[in-house]
Structure formats: structure tokens, C-alpha cells
Amino acid sequence: MRLLLMSDTHLPKRAKALPEALLAELPRADVVFHAGDWVDTATLDLLEGGSTRLVGVYGNNDGPDLRARLPEVAYVELDGLRFGVVHETGPARGREARCAARFPGLDVLVFGHSHIPWDTTAPSGLRLLNPGSPTDRRRQPHCTYMTATLTQGRLGEVELHRLPQRR
């Protein structure tokens, strides 16, 4: 199973459209995760229409239209692994322990908000993944998203994709 992870798309404020490289991943993905801060409903419509399965949440910059269509926290079980998606997890310091306590039944937590890619594992075994942002790099050197594989109940390779800088 192929997974596509993104967050903080902020369309159309930070970019006019999702990057072509990211859009090219949509038909290849079995499940697409979006960890909030869509900003516009058109992006949600695009991903719903172009994804086999979409798991998304709203973020702090998402208004009432998106909040009416998306949960604050989403849960899904894929091939025996329990995933959660949330926008905010608080400061980096203590994140693993805080998230393990807040989401004790999960194997993988996908989150966003910071625009900073993150891939760590809490002592409890909870894997924390932040794909960064494909449209707003903030203080990061690149805009980013992630792909991952899921095989026989195990999360395989997680790859961070760095996008070329927009002109």
C-alpha cells in the first residue's frame, strides 16, 4: 500500500496550486493524508476527487466551511496499523511523550502546523510524521511532502520529498 502525506497547503495564500510533483503522486497513492491548514475548500475537493482514499483534518487556519467537512482528529486502521491525523501537537520539546500520552492506541501519528518535516519514534513505539508543507517552506530550505509504504502491517520506507524552489 502506498501512502501520500501532506500538510499546510495554505492555498491560495502561499501558492496558486499544488506542485505538479505532488499531484503526480495522487493516482499512485492508495491513501492520502492531509494534516490540516488547507485554507480553501477547492483543495479538499481536488484531493477528494483525485484520491482513492483521503484522510484529512482541519487546521488552525481553516474556516467554518472546512471545519464542517473535516474532523479535528481523524483515525484510520490500514493493514492492521492504527493511524491518527491531527494538525497541532505543540512544541517540539517533549512532543514524543506528549503525543504518546494523548494517542495511546496509535501506531503512527501524522501531524502538521510547524511546516518542519519530522520523523521520530516515541519510546512507546508511536511513529510521528510531519510531512512539512509542499507550498510554504517558511524557514526550511525546501517545500516538502512524504510518501510511505505499508506492507503486511508494517510501515516501510518513509521518504521525504524536497520540491524545487518556485520562481
Contact map, one row per residue, 1 for C-alpha under 8 A:
11100000000000000000000000001110000000000000000000000000000000000000000000000000000000000000000000000000000000000000000000000000000000000000000000001110000000000000000
11110000000000000000000000011110000000000000000000000000000000000000000000000000000000000000000000000000000000000000000000000000000000000000000000111100000000000000000
11111000000000000000000000001111100000000000000000000000000000000000000000000000000000000000000000000000000000000000000000000000000000000000000000111100000000000000000
01111100000000000000000011001011100000000000000000000000000000000000000000000000000000000000000000000000000000000000000000000000000000000000000011110000000000000000000
00111110000000000000000000000001111000000000000000000000000000000000000000000000000000000000000000000000000001000000000000000000001000000000000011110000000000000000000
00011111100000000000000000000001111000000000000000000000000000000000000000000000000000000000000000000000000000000000000000000000011111000000000011000000000000000000000
00001111100000000000000000000000111111000000000000000000000000000000000000000000000000000000000000000000000000111010000000000000011111000000000010000000000000000000000
00000111110000000000000000000000001111000000000000000000000000000000000000000000000000000000000000000000000000011010000000000000000111110000000000000000000000000000000
00000111111001000100000000000000000111100000000000000000000000000000000000000000000000000000000000000000000000000000000000000000000011110000000000000000000000000000000
00000001111111100000000000000000000011110000000000000000000000000000000000000000000000000000000000000000000000000000000000000000000000110000000000000000000000000000000
00000000111111111100000000000000000001110010000000000000000000000000000000000000000000000000000000000000000000000000000000000000000000000000000000000000000000000000000
00000000011111111000000000000000000000110000000000000000000000000000000000000000000000000000000000000000000000000000000000000000000000000000000000000000000000000000000
00000000011111110000000000000000000000100000000000000000000000000000000000000000000000000000000000000000000000000000000000000000000000000000000000000000000000000000000
00000000111111110000000000000000000000000000000000000000000000000000000000000000000000000000000000000000000000000000000000000000000000110000000000000000000000000000000
00000000011111111100000000000000000000000000000000000000000000000000000000000000000000000000000000000000000000000000000000000000000000110000000000000000000000000000000
00000000001111111100000000000000000000000000000000000000000000000000000000000000000000000000000000000000000000000000000000000000000000000000000000000000000000000000000
00000000001100111110000000000000000000000000000000000000000000000000000000000000000000000000000000000000000000000000000000000000000000000000000000000000000000000000000
00000000101000111111011000000000000000000000000000000000000000000000000000000000000000000000000000000000000000000000000000000000000001100000000000000000000000000000000
00000000000000001111111000000000000000000000000000000000000000000000000000000000000000000000000000000000000000000000000000000000000001100000000000000000000000000000000
00000000000000000111111100000000000000000000000000000000000000000000000000000000000000000000000000000000000000000000000000000000000000000000000000000000000000000000000
00000000000000000011111110000000000000000000000000000000000000000000000000000000000000000000000000000000000000000000000000000000000000000000000000000000000000000010000
00000000000000000111111111000000000000000000000000000000000000000000000000000000000000000000000000000000000000000000000000000000000001000000000010000000000000000000000
00000000000000000111111111000000000000000000000000000000000000000000000000000000000000000000000000000000000000000000000000000000000000000000000000000000000000000000000
00000000000000000001111111110000000000000000000000000000000000000000000000000000000000000000000000000000000000000000000000000000000000000000000000000000000000000000000
00010000000000000000111111111000000000000000000000000000000000000000000000000000000000000000000000000000000000000000000000000000000000000000000000000000000000000000000
00010000000000000000011111111001000000000000001001100000000000000000000000000000000000000000000000000000000000000000000000000000000000000000000000000000000000000000000
00000000000000000000000111111100000000000000000001110000000000000000000000000000000000000000000000000000000000000000000000000000000000000000000000000000000000000000000
01000000000000000000000111111100000000000000000000000000000000000000000000000000000000000000000000000000000000000000000000000000000000000000000000000000000000000000000
11110000000000000000000011111111000000000000000000110000000000000000000000000000000000000000000000000000000000000000000000000000000000000000000000000000000000000000000
11100000000000000000000000111111000000000000000000111000000000000000000000000000000000000000000000000000000000000000000000000000000000000000000000000000000000000000000
11110000000000000000000000001111100000000000000000111110000000000000000000000000000000000000000000000000000000000000000000000000000000000000000000000000000000000000000
00111100000000000000000001001111110000000000000000111110000000000000000000000000000000000000000000000000000000000000000000000000000000000000000000000000000000000000000
00111110000000000000000000000011111000000000000000000111000000000000000000000000000010000000000000000000000001000000000000000000000000000000000000000000000000000000000
00001110000000000000000000000001111100000000000000000111100000000000000000000000000010000000000000000000000000000000000000000000000000000000000000000000000000000000000
00001111000000000000000000000000111110000000000000000001111000000000000000000000000011100000000000000000000001111000000000000000000000000000000000000000000000000000000
00000011100000000000000000000000011111000000000000000001111101000000000000000000000001100000000000000000000000011000000000000000000000000000000000000000000000000000000
00000011110000000000000000000000001111100000000000000000011111000000000000000000000000100000000000000000000000001000000000000000000000000000000000000000000000000000000
00000011111000000000000000000000000111111011000000000000011011000000000000000000000000000000000000000000000000000000000000000000000000000000000000000000000000000000000
00000000111110000000000000000000000011111000000000000000000011100100000000000000000000000000000000000000000000000000000000000000000000000000000000000000000000000000000
00000000011100000000000000000000000001111111000000000000000001000100000000000000000000000000000000000000000000000000000000000000000000000000000000000000000000000000000
00000000000000000000000000000000000001111111100000000000000000001100000000000000000000000000000000000000000000000000000000000000000000000000000000000000000000000000000
00000000000000000000000000000000000000011111110000000000000000000000000000000000000000000000000000000000000000000000000000000000000000000000000000000000000000000000000
00000000001000000000000000000000000001011111111000000000000000000000000000000000000000000000000000000000000000000000000000000000000000000000000000000000000000000000000
00000000000000000000000000000000000001011111111100000000000000000000000000000000000000000000000000000000000000000000000000000000000000000000000000000000000000000000000
00000000000000000000000000000000000000001111111110000000000000000000000000000000000000000000000000000000000000000000000000000000000000000000000000000000000000000000000
00000000000000000000000000000000000000000111111111000000000000000000000000000000000000000000000000000000000000000000000000000000000000000000000000000000000000000000000
00000000000000000000000001000000000000000011111111100100000000000000000000000000000000000000000000000000000000000000000000000000000000000000000000000000000000000000000
00000000000000000000000000000000000000000001111111101100000000000000000000000000000000000000000000000000000000000000000000000000000000000000000000000000000000000000000
00000000000000000000000000000000000000000000111111100000000000000000000000000000000000000000000000000000000000000000000000000000000000000000000000000000000000000000000
00000000000000000000000001100000000000000000011111110000000000000000000000000000000000000000000000000000000000000000000000000000000000000000000000000000000000000000000
00000000000000000000000001101111000000000000001111111100000000000000000000000000000000000000000000000000000000000000000000000000000000000000000000000000000000000000000
00000000000000000000000000101111000000000000000001111100000000000000000000000000000000000000000000000000000000000000000000000000000000000000000000000000000000000000000
00000000000000000000000000000111000000000000000100111110000000000000000000000000000000000000000000000000000000000000000000000000000000000000000000000000000000000000000
00000000000000000000000000000011110000000000001100111111000000000000000000000000000000000000000000000000000000000000000000000000000000000000000000000000000000000000000
00000000000000000000000000000011110000000000000000001111100000000000000001010000000010000000000000000000000000000000000000000000000000000000000000000000000000000000000
00000000000000000000000000000000111100000000000000000111110000000000011001000000000010000000000000000000000000000000000000000000000000000000000000000000000000000000000
00000000000000000000000000000000011100000000000000000011111000000000011111000000000011100000000000000000000000000000000000000000000000000000000000000000000000000000000
00000000000000000000000000000000001111000000000000000001111101000110011100000000000001100000000000000000000000000000000000000000000000000000000000000000000000000000000
00000000000000000000000000000000001111000000000000000000111111000000000100000000000001110000000000000000000000001000000000000000000000000000000000000000000000000000000
00000000000000000000000000000000000110000000000000000000011111000000000000000000000000100000000000000000000000000000000000000000000000000000000000000000000000000000000
00000000000000000000000000000000000011100000000000000000001111100000000000000000000000000000000000000000000000000000000000000000000000000000000000000000000000000000000
00000000000000000000000000000000000111110000000000000000011111111110000000000000000000000000000000000000000000000000000000000000000000000000000000000000000000000000000
00000000000000000000000000000000000000100000000000000000000011111110000000000000000000000000000000000000000000000000000000000000000000000000000000000000000000000000000
00000000000000000000000000000000000000000000000000000000000001111111000000000000000000000000000000000000000000000000000000000000000000000000000000000000000000000000000
00000000000000000000000000000000000000001000000000000000000001111111100000000000000000000000000000000000000000000000000000000000000000000000000000000000000000000000000
00000000000000000000000000000000000000111000000000000000010001111111110000000000000000000000000000000000000000000000000000000000000000000000000000000000000000000000000
00000000000000000000000000000000000000000000000000000000010001111111111100000000000000000000000000000000000000000000000000000000000000000000000000000000000000000000000
00000000000000000000000000000000000000000000000000000000000000011111111000000000000000000000000000000000000000000000000000000000000000000000000000000000000000000000000
00000000000000000000000000000000000000000000000000000000000000001111111000000000000000000000000000000000000000000000000000000000000000000000000000000000000000000000000
00000000000000000000000000000000000000000000000000000001110000000111111100000000000000000000000000000000000000000000000000000000000000000000000000000000000000000000000
00000000000000000000000000000000000000000000000000000001110000000011111111000000000000000000000000000000000000000000000000000000000000000000000000000000000000000000000
00000000000000000000000000000000000000000000000000000000111000000010011111000000000001100000000000000000000000000000000000000000000000000000000000000000000000000000000
00000000000000000000000000000000000000000000000000000000100000000000001111100000000111100000000000000000000000000000000000000000000000000000000000000000000000000000000
00000000000000000000000000000000000000000000000000000011100000000000001111110000000111000000000000000000000000000000000000000000000000000000000000000000000000000000000
00000000000000000000000000000000000000000000000000000000000000000000000011111000011110000000000000000000000000000000000000000000000000000000000000000000000000000000000
00000000000000000000000000000000000000000000000000000010000000000000000001111100011100000000000000000000000000000000000000000000000000000000000000000000000000000000000
00000000000000000000000000000000000000000000000000000000000000000000000000111111111000000000000000000000000000000000000000000000000000000000000000000000000000000000000
00000000000000000000000000000000000000000000000000000000000000000000000000011111111000000000000000000000000000000000000000000000000000000000000000000000100000000000000
00000000000000000000000000000000000000000000000000000000000000000000000000001111100000000000000000000000000000000000000000000000000000000000000000000111100000000000000
00000000000000000000000000000000000000000000000000000000000000000000000000001111110000000000000000000000000000000000000000000000000000000000000000000000100000000000000
00000000000000000000000000000000000000000000000000000000000000000000000000001111111000000000000000000000011100000000000000000000000000000000000000000000110000000000000
00000000000000000000000000000000000000000000000000000000000000000000000000111101111100000000000000000000111100000000000000000000000000000000000000000000000000000000000
00000000000000000000000000000000000000000000000000000000000000000000000000111100111110000000000000000000011111000000000000000000000000000000000000000000000000000000000
00000000000000000000000000000000000000000000000000000000000000000000000011110000011111000000000000000010010111000000000000000000000000000000000000000000000000000000000
00000000000000000000000000000000111000000000000000000011100000000000000011100000001111100000000000000000000011100000000000000000000000000000000000000000000000000000000
00000000000000000000000000000000001100000000000000000000111000000000000111000000000111111000000000000000000011110000000000000000000000000000000000000000000000000000000
00000000000000000000000000000000001110000000000000000000111100000000000110000000000011111000000000000000000000111000000000000000000000000000000000000000000000000000000
00000000000000000000000000000000000000000000000000000000001000000000000000000000000001111100000000000000000000111000000000000000000000000000000000000000000000000000000
00000000000000000000000000000000000000000000000000000000000000000000000000000000000001111110001000100000000000110000000000000000000000000000000000000000000000000000000
00000000000000000000000000000000000000000000000000000000000000000000000000000000000000011111001000000000000000000000000000000000000000000000000000000000000000000000000
00000000000000000000000000000000000000000000000000000000000000000000000000000000000000001111111000000000000000000000000000000000000000000000000000000000000000000000000
00000000000000000000000000000000000000000000000000000000000000000000000000000000000000000111111000000000000000000000000000000000000000000000000000000000000000000000000
00000000000000000000000000000000000000000000000000000000000000000000000000000000000000000011111000000000000000000000000000000000000000000000000000000000000000000000000
00000000000000000000000000000000000000000000000000000000000000000000000000000000000000000011111111000000000000000000000000000000000000000000000000000000000000000000000
00000000000000000000000000000000000000000000000000000000000000000000000000000000000000001111111111100000000000000000000000000000000000000000000000000000000000000000000
00000000000000000000000000000000000000000000000000000000000000000000000000000000000000000000011111110000000000000000000111100101000000000000000000000000000000000000000
00000000000000000000000000000000000000000000000000000000000000000000000000000000000000000000011111111000000000000000000001100000000000000000000000000000000000000000000
00000000000000000000000000000000000000000000000000000000000000000000000000000000000000000000011111111100000000000000000000000000000000000000000000000000000000000000000
00000000000000000000000000000000000000000000000000000000000000000000000000000000000000001000001111111111000000000000000000000000000000000000000000000000000000000000000
00000000000000000000000000000000000000000000000000000000000000000000000000000000000000000000000111111111000000000000000001010100000000000000000000000000000000000000000
00000000000000000000000000000000000000000000000000000000000000000000000000000000000000000000000011111111000000000000000000000000000000000000000000000000000000000000000
00000000000000000000000000000000000000000000000000000000000000000000000000000000000000000000000001111111000000000000000000000000000000000000000000000000000000000000000
00000000000000000000000000000000000000000000000000000000000000000000000000000000000100000000000000111111110000000000000000000000000000000000000000000000000000000000000
00000000000000000000000000000000000000000000000000000000000000000000000000000000000000000000000000111111110000000000000000000000000000000000000000000000000000000000000
00000000000000000000000000000000000000000000000000000000000000000000000000000000010000000000000000000011111000000000000000000000000000000000000000000000000000000000000
00000000000000000000000000000000000000000000000000000000000000000000000000000000111100000000000000000011111110000000000000000100000000000000000000000000000000000000000
00000000000000000000000000000000000000000000000000000000000000000000000000000000111000000000000000000000111110000000000000001110000000000000000000000000000000000000000
00000000000000000000000000000000000000000000000000000000000000000000000000000000111100000000000000000000011111000000000000000111100000000000000000000000000000000000000
00000000000000000000000000000000000000000000000000000000000000000000000000000000001111000000000000000000011111100000000000000111100000000000000000000000000000000000000
00001000000000000000000000000000101000000000000000000000000000000000000000000000001111000000000000000000000111110000000000000001111000000000000000000000000000000000000
00000010000000000000000000000000001000000000000000000000000000000000000000000000000011111000000000000000000011111000000000000001111000000000000000000000000000000000000
00000011000000000000000000000000001100000000000000000000000000000000000000000000000001111000000000000000000001111111000000000000011100000000000000000000000000000000000
00000011000000000000000000000000001110000000000000000000001000000000000000000000000000110000000000000000000000111110000000000000000000000000000000000000000000000000000
00000000000000000000000000000000000000000000000000000000000000000000000000000000000000000000000000000000000000011111000000000000000100000000000000000000000000000000000
00000011000000000000000000000000000000000000000000000000000000000000000000000000000000000000000000000000000000011111100000000000011110011101000000000000000000000000000
00000000000000000000000000000000000000000000000000000000000000000000000000000000000000000000000000000000000000010111110000000000011110001001000000000000000000000000000
00000000000000000000000000000000000000000000000000000000000000000000000000000000000000000000000000000000000000000011111000000000111100000000000100000000000000010000000
00000000000000000000000000000000000000000000000000000000000000000000000000000000000000000000000000000000000000000001111100000001111100000000000000000000000000000000000
00000000000000000000000000000000000000000000000000000000000000000000000000000000000000000000000000000000000000000000111110000011110000000000000000000000000000000000000
00000000000000000000000000000000000000000000000000000000000000000000000000000000000000000000000100000000000000000000011111000011100000000000000000000000000000000000000
00000000000000000000000000000000000000000000000000000000000000000000000000000000000000000000000100000000000000000000001111111111000000000000000000000000000000000000000
00000000000000000000000000000000000000000000000000000000000000000000000000000000000000000000000110010000000000000000000111111111000000000000000000000000000000000000000
00000000000000000000000000000000000000000000000000000000000000000000000000000000000000000000000110000000000000000000000011111100000000000000000000000000000000000000000
00000000000000000000000000000000000000000000000000000000000000000000000000000000000000000000000000010000000000000000000011111100000000000000000000000000000000000000000
00000000000000000000000000000000000000000000000000000000000000000000000000000000000000000000000000000000001000000000000011111110000000000000000000000000000000000000000
00000000000000000000000000000000000000000000000000000000000000000000000000000000000000000000000100010000011110000000000011111111000000000000000000000000000000000000000
00000000000000000000000000000000000000000000000000000000000000000000000000000000000000000000000000000000001110000000001111001111100000000000000000000000000000000000000
00000000000000000000000000000000000000000000000000000000000000000000000000000000000000000000000100000000000111100000011111000111110000000000000000000000000000000000000
00000000000000000000000000000000000000000000000000000000000000000000000000000000000000000000000000000000000111100000111100000011111000000000000000000000000000000000000
00000110000000000000000000000000000000000000000000000000000000000000000000000000000000000000000000000000000001110011111000000001111100000000000000000000000000000000000
00001110000000000000000000000000000000000000000000000000000000000000000000000000000000000000000000000000000001110011110000000000111110000000000111000000000000010000000
00000111000000000000000000000000000000000000000000000000000000000000000000000000000000000000000000000000000000010111110000000000011111001000001110000000000000000000000
00000111100000000000000000000000000000000000000000000000000000000000000000000000000000000000000000000000000000000011000000000000001111111000001110000000000000000000000
00000111100000000110010000000000000000000000000000000000000000000000000000000000000000000000000000000000000000000000000000000000000111111000001110000000000000000010000
00000001110001100110000000000000000000000000000000000000000000000000000000000000000000000000000000000000000000000000000000000000000011111000001100000000000000000000000
00000001110001100000000000000000000000000000000000000000000000000000000000000000000000000000000000000000000000000010000000000000000011111100001000000000000000000000000
00000000000000000000000000000000000000000000000000000000000000000000000000000000000000000000000000000000000000000011000000000000000111111111111100000000000000000000000
00000000000000000000000000000000000000000000000000000000000000000000000000000000000000000000000000000000000000000010000000000000000000011111000000000000000000000000000
00000000000000000000000000000000000000000000000000000000000000000000000000000000000000000000000000000000000000000000000000000000000000001111100000000000000000000000000
00000000000000000000000000000000000000000000000000000000000000000000000000000000000000000000000000000000000000000011000000000000000000001111111000000000000000000000000
00000000000000000000000000000000000000000000000000000000000000000000000000000000000000000000000000000000000000000000000000000000000000001011111000000000000000000000000
00000000000000000000000000000000000000000000000000000000000000000000000000000000000000000000000000000000000000000000000000000000000000001001111100000000000000000111100
00000000000000000000000000000000000000000000000000000000000000000000000000000000000000000000000000000000000000000000000000000000000111111001111110000000000000000111100
00000000000000000000000000000000000000000000000000000000000000000000000000000000000000000000000000000000000000000000100000000000001111101000011111000000000000011110000
00011110000000000000010000000000000000000000000000000000000000000000000000000000000000000000000000000000000000000000000000000000001111000000001111100000000000011100000
00011100000000000000000000000000000000000000000000000000000000000000000000000000000000000000000000000000000000000000000000000000001000000000000111110000000001111000000
01111000000000000000000000000000000000000000000000000000000000000000000000000000000000000000000000000000000000000000000000000000000000000000000011111000000001111000000
01111000000000000000000000000000000000000000000000000000000000000000000000000000000000000000000000000000000000000000000000000000000000000000000001111100001111100000000
11100000000000000000000000000000000000000000000000000000000000000000000000000000000000000000000000000000000000000000000000000000000000000000000000111110001111000000000
11100000000000000000000000000000000000000000000000000000000000000000000000000010000000000000000000000000000000000000000000000000000000000000000000011111111100000000000
10000000000000000000000000000000000000000000000000000000000000000000000000000010000000000000000000000000000000000000000000000000000000000000000000001111111100000000000
00000000000000000000000000000000000000000000000000000000000000000000000000000010000000000000000000000000000000000000000000000000000000000000000000000111110000000000000
00000000000000000000000000000000000000000000000000000000000000000000000000000111100000000000000000000000000000000000000000000000000000000000000000000111111000000000000
00000000000000000000000000000000000000000000000000000000000000000000000000000000100000000000000000000000000000000000000000000000000000000000000000000111111100000000000
00000000000000000000000000000000000000000000000000000000000000000000000000000000000000000000000000000000000000000000000000000000000000000000000000011110111111000000000
00000000000000000000000000000000000000000000000000000000000000000000000000000000000000000000000000000000000000000000000000000000000000000000000000011110011111000000000
00000000000000000000000000000000000000000000000000000000000000000000000000000000000000000000000000000000000000000000000000000000000000000000000000011000001111100000000
00000000000000000000000000000000000000000000000000000000000000000000000000000000000000000000000000000000000000000000000000000000000000000000000001111000001111110000000
00000000000000000000000000000000000000000000000000000000000000000000000000000000000000000000000000000000000000000000000000000000000000000000000001110000000011111000000
00000000000000000000000000000000000000000000000000000000000000000000000000000000000000000000000000000000000000000000100000000000001000000000000111100000000001111100000
00000000000000000000000000000000000000000000000000000000000000000000000000000000000000000000000000000000000000000000000000000000000000000000000111100000000000111110000
00000000000000000000000000000000000000000000000000000000000000000000000000000000000000000000000000000000000000000000000000000000000000000000011110000000000000011111000
00000000000000000000100000000000000000000000000000000000000000000000000000000000000000000000000000000000000000000000000000000000000001000000011100000000000000001111100
00000000000000000000000000000000000000000000000000000000000000000000000000000000000000000000000000000000000000000000000000000000000000000000011000000000000000000111110
00000000000000000000000000000000000000000000000000000000000000000000000000000000000000000000000000000000000000000000000000000000000000000000011000000000000000000011111
00000000000000000000000000000000000000000000000000000000000000000000000000000000000000000000000000000000000000000000000000000000000000000000000000000000000000000001111
00000000000000000000000000000000000000000000000000000000000000000000000000000000000000000000000000000000000000000000000000000000000000000000000000000000000000000000111
